Amino acid sequence: MPNSQPSSSARPAHGDLIAAIERSGYYPALVAEAVEDAVGSEAVLGHLVHQETTFDADEVRRHVTVLAVTPTRLIAGHTDEYGSDDPMAPVPPGSPDAVAGAKAYATTSTETVPLHRISSVVVSRVVEDPASHRPGTPPREVVLTIGWGVVSRLDLEPANCGDPHCDADHGYTGTATADDVMIRVSAEADGADAVAETLAFARALTDVVTDTGTGTAAGAQSGR
């Protein structure tokens, strides 16, 4: 089970971020240390902590994604855990460490993306009874997709010429979508607070990316 001991080295400016990591209960000391090192001395303008559980055959795998936006960068952190007998664990089975310790393992990584590299911030909302939707009503589900050109998803389908009687091979057509980070939350599975937090982070990221594009963030940085 994840270690629930809190981080003891949180910086005051990042208190809300560290508190969110600690509330997740997923190896908070490890996750907070990695994210804090990546953020450094910059202020955190917005953050999002998302934990998900996946099932692989008879294995239960947990993963946490931490996103933090500063005046100049987006920090994306990912942490995964592995059982002591998991073949995907970072220590190969049969090695001296694996035999002697028989411990569980976790890997954590952080990626730092300059804001000017972010090419898209896509927010998809799922609402019930759209005909009677009122502004301010929380959506049932939110999908946040952020792209900066490292990972792309390619969707292909057979091309056609529009003639229903044509059986010629027209090759394929498709679309390429930036898909470096995708987070999906629903009120039913994750709670209404998680939906609200995802929307709040999307607004914070969109604001700072827009400011960077117009030079506002750059000017603020140079004036510090």
N, C-alpha and C positions, 0 to 999 in steps of 0.2 A: 504494500500500500504506500501511497505517496507520503513523504515525510511532511508533517504538519508544523514543524518548528519554524518560526518566523525568521526573516532576515534581520540581522542586528546592525547592518552597515548602511541602512537606507539614508540617502541624502535628503535634507529637509525639502528641497525644491521638488523632489520626486515622490513626496509622501503619498499622494493619491494613487500613483502608479504602483508603488510597492504595496499599498494596502489592498489594491485589487488583486495583485499576484498572491498575496497571503490569503485572501478570501477564497481563492481557487483551491487552495490546499494541495496543490500539485508541486511537490518539491520546491517550495517557495524560496528557500535559501539559494538553491542552484539557479533557478530561473531569474530571480532578482539580481544575483551577482552578474550573470551574463548580460542582462539588459542594462543594468547600471553602467557596466564597463563600456557598452556600446554608446549609450547616451552621453556619457562624460559629464561635462560641466554645463551643457546646454539646458535650457528650460524645456519642460514637456508641455506642449500645448494641447495635446489630446492623447488618449490611450485606449486600448481595447485588449482585454484578456479573454480568450475563447478556448474552452476545453472541450474536447470531443473524444468519444470512446468508439472504437471500431472492433469488429469481430472478424478474426481470420481463422477459419476452421474452428479449432477448440481453444484458440488463444484470444485473450482480451487485451487489446492494445489501447493505451491512452496517449493522447497527444495534446499539447497546449501551444497555442499561437499567441504571442504578445506583440502588439503593434503600438508604436509610440511615434508621435510626430513632434519634431522640434522646429525652430525657425528655419533650419536649413536642410534637415534630413528626415527620412522615414526609416525607422528601425523596425525590422521584422525578425522576431525571435521564434524559434521552433524547438520544442523539447519532446523527446520520445523516451519511453521506458521499455526495457526488455527483461524477461525473466532469466534466471540463471541458466536454464537449459534451452533458451531460445536460440535457434541457429542464426538469427539475424543480429544477435548481440555483438557489440564491437570487439569483444575478446573471443577469438576463435575457440570453439569447443575442442578440448584436448590439450590446450595450452597449459603451462604450469599455473598461471593465475586462475584459469577457469577451474582446474581440478582442486587447487588448494582452497580457493575462496568460496566457490559456489554461490556467488552473490548476484543480485540483480544489477542491471546496468541502466544508465540513462545517457542519452546524448543531447546536447543542447548547442544550437548554432544561432548566430545573429547575422543579419545582412543589413548593411547601411546603404541607403539609396539617396543620393542627392535629389532634392525636390524637383529640380529642373529635368530630371530623367523620367519622372512619372508622366506617362502618356495618357492614362485614363483612370478615372474613378467612377465605377458604375454601381449604382444602387438600384436594385430591383425589389419592388414591394408586392406582396400578395395581400389583397384585402377581400373581406367577405362582403357580399351584397353591395357591389360597387355603385349601384343606382342610388342608394341611400347614404353613401359615404359622406361624412362631414369632415372638414379640415380639422386636424388635431387628433382624429381617431387613430390609435396605433394600428399599424398593419399586423396581419396575422403572421407574416413571415418576411424576412429581409435577407437578401443576398448581396454581399459587398464584394466587388471584384476590383482589384487594383493591379494595374499593369505598368511595367517599366521596360519591357522589351527583352527580358531574359527568357521567359517561358511564354510560349504561345500555344493556343489550342487550334487545331485545323479540323474543320468539319467539312467533309466531302460528300457529294451525292452525284449520281449520274446526271449528266447534262442532257437536255433535249431541245429540239428546235421548235416545239409548239405544235407540230403536226401529229395528231393522235395516231395516224397510220404509218408514220415513219419508224422504221426499225433499224436505222443506221446507228453506228456507234459515234456518239458525239463527245466521248471522253467524260471528264468529270468537271464539276464546278464546286466551289466551296468558299468558305470564309475563314480568315485567320483572326483570332481574337487574343489580345493580350490577357494572360491569365497567371500572373506571378503569384498572387494571393487571392484566394476566394474563401469567404467565410459565410456560412449559412446559419441563421438562427431563426427559431420559431417560438412564438409565445407558448405553444403547447409543450414543446420539448425542453426549451431553455428558460422559459419564463418571460414575462412582459418586461422586466428590467433589462434583460439581455438584449431584447429588441431595441429598447430605448437607448441603451449604451452604444449599440452598433450604429444607430442613426446619428447619435451625437458625435461619435468619432468620424463618421463619414463627412459630417458638416465641418468639423474642425480641419480635417485633411483637405477638403475641397477649398476652404477659405485660404489656408496657407499656400496651397499650390497655386491658386489664383493670384494671391499677393506676390508670390515669387515670379509669376509670369509678367506682372506689371511692374516689377522692380521694388515693390513695397518692402518685402522681407529683406531683400538685398540691402536696401537703404538703411533699414533698421539695424542690420548686422554691422554695417560699416560705421554706424553712429554710436555703437556701444563703446 
